[in-house]
Amino acid sequence: MKKLYKILIVILLAITTTTLEVYGQAAPPPPPSHDATGNEPGRGAPIGGGLFILLGLGAAYGGRKLYQIRKQKLEE
């Protein structure tokens, strides 16, 4: 049960820290030749797909570690 509390605290702190950083920064102004269609060169790459891949891999790794810990406790 102690490990569960520690994991929940770490997740809560990670979420809180992430949201504070995101809302704490002001958006930069658009360039003077900003196009309304969004096809202006130099705009940044989308991170949505890569972010979900990383979150999925992290969840799979965490699930595997939890499975290994549970299996080890059952063997003891």
Secondary structure, DSSP 8 states (H G I E B T S, - for coil): -HHHHHHHHHHHHHHHHHHHHHHHS------TT--TTS--TT-----HHHHHHHHHHHHHHHHHHHHHHHHHHHH-
